[in-house]
Amino acid sequence: MKTTLVIRPVTPNGLQVIGDFITDLGYTARREALLAMLGPMLEDRRNIALKGEDEDHGVVVFHHETRPRELV
């Protein structure tokens, strides 16, 4: 059965979900360190962070990129 992937910006309220997703992928970062790094990343307007959510599975994609200063 096909599912629909919904793409949304990551908000500060969504950091916990992104932390869970990264941990579920098997990365061994300490949760506190990971969240401490992601929080300031969202505050910097050069960064774009998106999450893809599937109705049945929750977050299935995390995308991050940094734009050059000239474009901000």
N, C-alpha and C positions, 0 to 999 in steps of 0.2 A: 504494500500500500504506500502511495506517495504521501509525503508529509511536506509541510510548508516551513521553510526556514525564515524566521523573522530576524532582521538585522536591526540592532538598536545601539545607541552610544552607551558606553559604560559610564555609570554615574558613581559618585562616592558611595551611595547606598548599595551598589552592585559589586563592590570590591570583595565582599565575603564570598559571593557566588563565583567570581573569577578565581579567587584563592582556592576554593574547593575544586574547580575545574582543573587548574594547574596541578594540584596535588593528585587528583584522580588520574591524570596522565602519567603519573609516576615520578615526577620531579621531586627531588629530595630537599628542596628549600624549606627552611623553617617558616612556618606560617606567619609569625610576627614580622620576620624580616621581609617576606614577600609583600605583605600588606603595607608595610612601612615604605617600600619602594614604589608600589603602585599608586598610593595616595598622592604624593607629590607629582607623579607623572601626569595625573589627571588635571592638576592645577595649572600646569604649563600649557598654554594655548597652542604651542607648536605640536603637541602630541594629539593624535587621534586614536582613540581606543574604541573598538566595536566588538560586540558579542553577537553571535548567532544562536538563536534559541529554537528548539524543536519542541512542539507541544508534548510529545511523549518522553523526551529525554532531557529536557532542560538545555543548558548551555552546551553546545557542541562545537563552537568555533570561537576563538579569541583572536582578534587582529589588532596590531598596534603599529603605527608608523609615526615618524617625526618629520614635520615639514621644515624646510629651511626658514631661517628668521625673516628673510625678505618677503615671504608669502603670508606672514601672520599679520 
